[in-house]
Every structure is written in structure tokens, then in C-alpha cells.
Amino acid sequence: MVDYLLRSFEGSGKVSVLSRGYGRKTKGFRWVNEHSGASEVGDEILMIRRKHKDLLAAVDEKRNRGAKKIIEKGGEILVLDDAYQHRYIQRDVNLLLSDFNRPFFDDFMLPAGRLRESRKAAQRSDAVILSNSPDDLSKPQADIITQKVQKYSKKGSPVFFSGISVKEPLPLFETSGSISKDLILVSGIANPENFEISASKHGNVIKHFSFHDHKAYSMGDLSEAFRIADSSGASVLTTEKDAIKLKEIQELEDKPIFFLPIEARFLDFGTNFDSWLKSLIPSMSN
């Protein structure tokens, strides 16, 4: 969703993004550029920075300090990644993202569930977005879910449904060759099931090696996957986020390894998300 927002804001001023830098081995404030390493700044923010060449990007576990530095550097539109709970920074638009497959209104607070705060926290949102919504979601189904969301969200705030647009697999290296119809999956993400569903649209999934989110890979972690690939003629397919870290492993340069690009998109159930967002941020209409 951060990628979608950044694309929406292009041409509206100096666009910037601030993340905590999940999975990095460093601390404190750091600027992110296309030459940064995943262990230095985190995989997700590095992926975003490499997709948006003119983006002002930084990581800092202290969001208010990081935001001040970005503004001092000329940032005009600031996207805060995973910062719904960080209320020290005044924001113009507050978006609550909830997974369609495990919506917040059916979930519980930690440790019984995955919520960091109670369902009533949805009152702070200007809109709720149900991510990972299925392509075949019907209007009546969306209306039922919207009613459940609005039991907790701010009166009059819209509810949107976003899905994933899966692109064609791309080679991780120029020497990766052509992708096979048989696939060995490697991922280190929060929802590996979604990746497996997407990958199955491009070939026959033989095996999925699933690691924890933000996994820092070594060649040893991948040896079994490539052993199976070599013996079966399969290709290894990974996520766009994991590709950021795997590209740093030089031993993979002559291996048949590919990644699957994805983009968020909104399902059309009336209110257009882009139009709604432009109504709240005047610079987007210029």
C-alpha cells in the first residue's frame, strides 16, 4: 500500500517516506538510497526506494525525530509506514489497513490475537482499507463487511477494498535464464499463503520453502531449494521483497532464480480511493 500511495502522490510535491526499518541490524536515523543494504535499512523500505528513484526515504525507530529530519530536507508529503499507533506526529490522513482474511473486527488483542490495540482504535482512522481482498468479491459481500467495520470506525468514514495485481515473473539477474513451468518457492514474508496462490498462476509449485518475515538469507538456507531445482529442471521463484536481499548473494548470479512483482489495486464499489484522497490533500489536485 505504501507503494500505491507513493505512485498516487507523484507530481504533487517532494514525496517522502519514513519507516522503522524492520529487519535491519542498525539503529537510529539513516537515509535510504538505492545503494543501501537490506541489513542497514531493512528490506521493505529499500524495495520501495529502488522503485521510486526521486523518493526521499529514511528509517528511524523514533518516528518524530525521523519526520523532523525529512521535513528539514525538503519533504512536503510524508508517508509514514506502519505508524498508526505513533500519535506523536500530527497527520492529515490516517489510514487503517486490515487484512481481509483476518479483519480487525473479528480479531483480538495480543496475545490472544494480532491486534496491538482494541478495535475501538479504528475511530482514529479517516478510512479503513481491507487489504488482500479477493478479485471475485461481490457488492453484497462488501456491503456486509463494510457494516461490520463501521461498528468501530468513525462515522461517515469510507471503507475501501484493495487487492493484489500480480505481474509476470522477472529474472533476479541477467544470467538467470528463462523461467520454468515448475517452480520452487522461497519466501520470508508475513503471509506466505498469498504468495503461493499468486505463484501458482504462473506455474506448477513443487515445494515452498517458507521462512520467517524479514529473513536474512545465507546460501546455506537456499541449498535444498536449488538442489531440488537442479535435479528437476525447476526454477526458484521468490517475492519482490525477498529479492532485495537475495540479490546481495553473489553465488546466486548463475542460478535460475526469479521474483514476482506485485502492485496494490482498489476494487470498485462506488467511492474512488484516489478521488477521496485528492479531496483531503489539495496539492494532489494541482
C-alpha positions in Angstrom: 0.0 0.0 0.0 2.9 2.4 0.6 4.0 1.8 -3.0 0.5 2.7 -4.2 0.3 5.9 -2.2 3.7 7.0 -3.4 2.6 6.4 -7.0 -0.5 8.4 -6.3 1.5 11.3 -4.9 3.9 11.6 -7.8 3.9 15.2 -9.2 2.3 16.6 -6.0 5.4 17.9 -4.3 8.5 16.4 -2.7 7.3 13.0 -1.7 9.0 11.1 1.2 8.5 8.0 3.3 9.6 7.1 6.8 9.8 3.6 8.1 11.1 2.0 11.3 13.3 -0.2 9.1 12.1 -3.6 10.1 14.7 -6.4 9.9 17.7 -4.1 9.8 20.8 -4.6 12.0 21.3 -0.9 12.7 19.7 1.7 15.0 18.9 5.3 14.8 18.2 7.6 11.8 19.5 6.7 8.4 18.8 7.9 4.9 17.9 5.2 2.4 19.3 5.3 -1.2 19.4 2.8 -4.0 22.9 1.7 -2.9 21.9 1.0 0.8 21.9 -2.6 2.0 18.9 -4.5 3.4 20.8 -5.2 6.7 21.4 -1.5 7.0 17.9 -0.1 6.4 15.5 -3.0 6.1 14.2 -4.9 3.1 10.8 -3.2 2.6 11.9 0.4 2.6 14.9 -0.5 0.3 12.5 -2.1 -2.2 10.3 1.0 -2.1 13.3 3.3 -2.6 14.6 1.4 -5.6 11.2 1.6 -7.3 10.9 5.3 -6.8 14.1 7.0 -7.8 13.3 10.5 -6.7 11.9 9.5 -3.3 13.2 11.0 -0.1 13.4 7.9 2.2 14.6 7.3 5.7 14.4 4.9 8.6 14.2 5.7 12.3 12.7 3.9 15.2 11.9 7.3 16.7 9.3 8.5 14.2 9.1 12.1 15.4 12.8 12.6 15.1 12.9 11.0 11.6 10.0 13.1 10.4 11.7 16.3 11.5 14.8 15.4 9.6 12.8 14.6 6.4 10.9 17.9 6.6 14.2 19.8 7.2 15.5 18.1 4.0 12.5 19.4 2.0 9.9 16.7 2.3 6.4 18.0 1.6 4.3 14.9 1.5 5.3 12.3 4.1 4.0 8.7 4.1 4.5 7.0 7.5 4.8 3.3 7.1 3.1 1.2 9.8 2.7 4.1 12.1 -1.0 4.0 13.1 -0.1 3.8 16.8 2.5 6.6 16.7 0.4 9.6 17.6 3.2 12.0 18.4 3.1 13.1 14.8 0.1 15.1 13.6 -1.1 13.6 10.3 -3.6 14.9 7.7 -4.8 11.5 6.7 -4.9 8.4 8.9 -5.4 5.1 7.1 -6.1 1.8 8.9 -5.2 -1.3 7.0 -6.7 -4.6 7.9 -6.3 -8.0 6.2 -9.5 -9.1 4.5 -8.7 -12.7 5.6 -8.4 -11.7 9.3 -10.2 -8.4 9.7 -9.8 -6.4 12.9 -13.4 -6.6 13.8 -13.1 -10.4 14.2 -9.7 -10.3 15.8 -8.4 -9.9 19.4 -5.6 -8.1 21.2 -2.3 -9.7 21.8 -1.6 -12.4 22.9 -5.0 -13.9 22.1 -5.0 -12.3 18.6 -2.9 -10.0 16.5 -4.3 -6.6 17.4 -1.9 -4.1 19.0 -4.8 -2.1 20.4 -8.5 -2.5 20.8 -11.0 -2.4 17.9 -12.1 1.0 19.1 -8.9 2.4 17.8 -10.5 2.4 14.4 -12.2 5.6 15.5 -9.0 7.4 14.7 -9.0 6.4 11.0 -10.1 8.6 8.2 -10.7 5.5 6.2 -10.3 1.7 6.6 -8.8 -0.4 3.8 -9.4 -4.2 3.7 -6.2 -5.4 2.0 -5.8 -8.8 0.2 -9.4 -8.7 -0.9 -10.3 -11.4 -3.4 -10.9 -10.4 -7.1 -14.4 -12.0 -7.0 -15.7 -10.1 -4.0 -19.3 -9.1 -4.7 -21.0 -5.9 -3.8 -23.4 -7.6 -1.3 -20.4 -9.2 0.4 -18.5 -5.9 0.5 -21.6 -4.2 2.0 -21.8 -6.8 4.8 -18.1 -6.3 5.7 -18.5 -2.5 5.5 -21.3 -2.6 8.1 -19.1 -4.7 10.4 -16.2 -2.2 10.0 -18.4 0.8 10.6 -19.4 -0.6 14.1 -16.0 0.6 15.2 -14.8 3.2 12.6 -15.5 7.0 12.6 -19.0 7.9 11.5 -19.0 8.8 7.8 -15.5 7.5 7.1 -15.3 5.3 3.9 -14.3 1.7 3.7 -12.2 0.5 0.8 -11.2 -2.9 -0.5 -7.8 -3.4 -2.1 -6.4 -6.5 -3.9 -3.1 -7.5 -5.5 -2.2 -7.2 -9.1 0.4 -9.9 -9.9 2.8 -9.1 -12.7 4.9 -11.5 -14.8 8.0 -13.1 -13.0 11.3 -11.3 -13.7 14.8 -12.6 -13.5 16.8 -11.7 -10.4 20.0 -11.5 -12.5 20.6 -11.1 -16.3 22.1 -14.5 -16.2 19.0 -16.2 -14.6 17.9 -17.5 -17.9 14.2 -18.4 -18.8 11.7 -19.4 -16.1 10.5 -23.0 -16.0 6.8 -24.0 -15.6 7.9 -26.0 -12.5 8.6 -23.7 -9.5 10.3 -23.9 -6.2 9.2 -21.1 -3.9 11.4 -19.2 -1.4 9.8 -16.6 0.8 10.3 -14.8 4.1 7.1 -12.8 4.5 4.2 -12.5 6.9 1.6 -14.2 4.7 3.3 -16.9 2.6 0.0 -18.4 1.6 -0.9 -15.4 -0.6 2.5 -15.7 -2.4 1.8 -19.3 -3.1 -1.6 -18.6 -4.5 -0.1 -15.9 -6.8 2.8 -18.1 -7.8 0.5 -21.0 -8.8 -0.9 -18.8 -11.5 2.5 -18.8 -13.3 3.4 -22.5 -13.0 3.4 -25.7 -11.0 4.5 -25.2 -7.5 6.6 -28.2 -6.4 7.7 -27.0 -3.0 7.6 -23.9 -0.9 10.5 -23.0 1.5 8.8 -20.5 3.8 11.0 -18.6 6.3 10.1 -16.0 9.0 9.3 -12.4 7.9 12.4 -10.3 7.2 14.6 -13.4 6.9 18.3 -12.6 6.5 19.4 -15.3 4.0 22.6 -17.2 3.6 23.5 -19.6 0.8 23.0 -22.4 3.2 19.4 -21.5 3.7 18.9 -22.0 -0.1 20.9 -25.1 -0.8 18.0 -27.5 -0.6 15.8 -25.4 -2.8 18.4 -25.3 -5.5 19.2 -29.0 -5.1 15.6 -29.7 -6.0 15.6 -27.2 -8.8 18.8 -28.6 -10.3 17.5 -32.2 -10.2 14.0 -31.4 -11.6 14.7 -28.6 -14.0 12.6 -26.2 -12.0 13.2 -22.5 -11.4 13.3 -20.8 -8.0 10.7 -18.0 -7.5 10.7 -15.5 -4.7 8.9 -12.4 -3.6 9.8 -8.9 -4.7 10.7 -8.1 -1.1 12.9 -11.2 -0.7 14.6 -10.4 -4.0 16.2 -7.3 -2.4 18.2 -9.5 0.0 18.8 -12.4 -2.3 20.3 -10.1 -5.0 23.1 -9.4 -2.5 24.2 -13.1 -2.5 26.8 -13.3 -5.3 26.6 -17.1 -5.5 23.1 -16.9 -7.0 24.2 -15.0 -10.1 24.3 -18.1 -12.3 21.2 -19.7 -10.7 17.7 -20.0 -12.2 16.0 -17.5 -9.8 13.2 -15.1 -10.4 10.9 -12.8 -8.4 7.2 -12.0 -8.7 6.4 -8.2 -8.8 3.1 -7.2 -7.3 1.1 -3.9 -7.1 -1.9 -3.0 -4.9 -5.1 -2.0 -6.6 -8.5 -1.0 -5.4 -11.8 -2.8 -6.1 -14.5 -0.6 -7.4 -17.5 -0.4 -5.1 -18.6 3.2 -5.6 -16.3 5.7 -3.9 -13.0 6.0 -5.7 -10.0 5.9 -3.4 -7.8 8.2 -5.5 -10.6 10.9 -5.7 -11.3 10.6 -2.0 -7.6 11.1 -1.2 -7.3 14.1 -3.5 -10.2 15.7 -1.7 -8.1 15.7 1.5 -4.8 16.7 0.1 -5.0 19.8 -2.0 -1.6 19.5 -3.6 -2.7 16.3 -5.4 -5.2 18.3 -7.4 -2.6 20.8 -8.8 
